[in-house]
Amino acid sequence: MDQVCTLERLFRYKATANDEMLAAMRQFDDASPAREIAIRVLNHTYAVDRIFAANLTGAEHGYTSPNPSQAPSLQELSAAIKTSDRWYIDHVSRLDKAQLAERIDFTFTDGASGRMSREEMLMHVTVHGEYHRGQISLIMMQNSIAPPGDGFTSFLHKAEASTRRRTS
C-alpha cells in the first residue's frame, strides 16, 4: 500500500469520525454552555483544515486566526465540515508520491513563516482533528452524553469488513 492510499483511508476515516461527532453533538441541550464550547472546538478544527487546504493549493485563506471569533450553528458547521472533508478526500486521491514530498512555503496566521511537505500538512490535519474530537468527547462525557467511538481500527473493520475477516 502506498502513501496516497494510506492518506485516502485516513481522510475517509476523518470524514466518518466528523460525521459521527456532529451527529452526537446534537444531544447537547441547545442552551448548554458545553454545546457552545464543543462547537467552537470543532469550528477551530474546520478553520485549520481550511487554512491548510489553502496552503496546499497556494491560495489565500482569509483567516487571521485559527480560532474564529464567531461560531456557526451546528447545522452550518456540519455542512461546512462535510464539504471540507470531501475536498480533502478528492485532493489526496489526485496526488502522487512526488507531490506528497514537495515542500511548500506558507505563512501561519500569526505571521510566522512555515515550510512543510504536502504529506506533513495532510498528516497534521488528520492528527489535529483527532486531538480535538477527543477534547469534545471529554466535554460530552462530562455532560452525561456518550461520545461516538472514534478509532481508526473500528473504521477499517466497518469500511473494509470483507478484508478484515479472520480465517481461524
N, C-alpha and C positions, 0 to 999 in steps of 0.2 A: 504494500500500500504506500502510495506516495504522499508527500506533504499536502498537496492540494486536496486529495481525497480526505485526509485526516481533518483538514480545516473545514471542508464542506460538512463533514459529520459534526464537528464541534459547533458550527453555526446553525445547523438544523437542530441540534440539542439546545442551543441557546434560545432559539425561537420557541421551541416547545416549552422550555422552562419558563420563559417570559409569559407565554400564553397561560400556563398553569398558575403562575404567581398572580397575574392580573385577574384571573377568574377567582382565585382565593381571596384577593383583596376586596372583592365585593361584599365579603362577610363583615367588614368593619361597619360599625354604626356610622351613618353619614355625619353625625356631629362629633365624632370621636377625634380628639387631637392626634391619636395614634394613626388614624387614617391619613391625616394631612402629612404627618412625618413620613409614612410609608410612600405616599405619592411623591413627596419631594425627593426621597432617596432614589426611587425608580426614575424620576424625571432627570436626576443627576446622571444616572447611567445612560439614559437616552441622549442627553446633551453630549456626553463624552463619546458615545457611539457616532453621533453626527459630526463632532469635531474631527474624529479620526477618519471618518468617511471622506471628509473634505481634504484632510492631509493626504490620504491615499490617492486622491484624484487630482491634487493640485488646485482645488477650488477654495474659494473663501467660504468660511463657515458662519461668520457674523456673530459668534459668541464672544463675549468679553469675560466670561467666567464659566466654569463647568457647573456652576450652581445657579441656574436661572432664578431671578427674583420672584417671578410669578409661576405658580404651579397650575398646570392644566387640570381639568376634570379627569377623573379616572377613565371615562369613556374616550375623551380626546387623547389622553396618553396611550391608551390601549391601541387606538387606531394608528397613532404615530409610530409606536414601537413595532407593530406588525409590518408596517411599510418599511421601516428601517431594517428589521431583521430579514425581510425578503430581499432588500437591496444587498445586504452582506452575503447572503447565500448565492445570489446571482453573480455578484462581483468575484467572489472567491472561485466560483466554478470556471471563470474565464481566465484565471491566472495560470502561468506556468512557473517552473522552478526558478528560472532566471528573474522573472518579475518578483517572485517572493523574496529573493535575495537582494533586490535593488534597495539601496539606501536612499531615503528621502529626507531632505531638509525641510523643516517647518518651524513655526513659532507657537509656543504654548500660549495659553490665554493670558498668562502673567507677563508676557513679553520675552521670556527666556527662549533661547534657541534650542532646537531639538534636531536630532538625526536618528532615525530608526529604519530598519528594513521593513518592507511590507509585512513580512511574516511576523516580526516583533510587534508591529502595530496591531495586527489581527489577533495575535495571542493576548496582547494587553486587553483588547476589547472583550474577549471571552472571559478572561480571568477577572477583570474588573466587574463585569456583570454578575458573575458567580458570587463574588465577595459581597456585593450589595444585596443580592437576593437572600443571602444568609442573614444579613442585618434585618431585612424585612421579616424573615422567618422568626427571628427572635422577638421582634415587635409583636408579631401575630401571637406567638406563644404567651407573651406577657399579657395579652388581651383575650386569652382563652379561645383563640382561633387556631385550628390545626393548619399549619402551613403545608403546601404541597411537597411531595417528595422531590428532591432536586439532586439527582445523581446521574452522571454520565452512564454508569453501568446499567441503571434501570432503563434509561432511554434506549441504549443499544439493544437490550433484551426485548423491549417493546417494538422498536422500529425495525429491527433485523431479527425477528423471532425465529424465522426458519433457519438462519445460520447459527443460532445460539443453542440449538437443541443438542443435548449430550447423548451419545450413543450407549453409554454404560451407566 
